[in-house]
């Protein structure tokens, strides 16, 4: 694992240190994930199926929480919930 320190400019730009960008090319798309004060960056072209599924699950979960907070949640018993999940 490599570790480096960089700074963010007033425009929100950061420089990836040369030793950290050897596997990146100009124009590569990057996936950024922010969570709990961390910023995770990964080449978007190297996303695997599991990560794509995890991101979709996280997106749906966040949308569901927003609906619940807005009072638009749906209550159902466990068996109905499982049947509903199998549809996805």
Secondary structure, 3 states (H helix, E strand, C coil): CCCCCCCECCCCCECCCHHHCCCCCCCCCEEEEEECCEEEEEEHHHCCHHHHHHHHHHHHHHHHHHHHHCCCCCCCCHHHHHHHHHCC
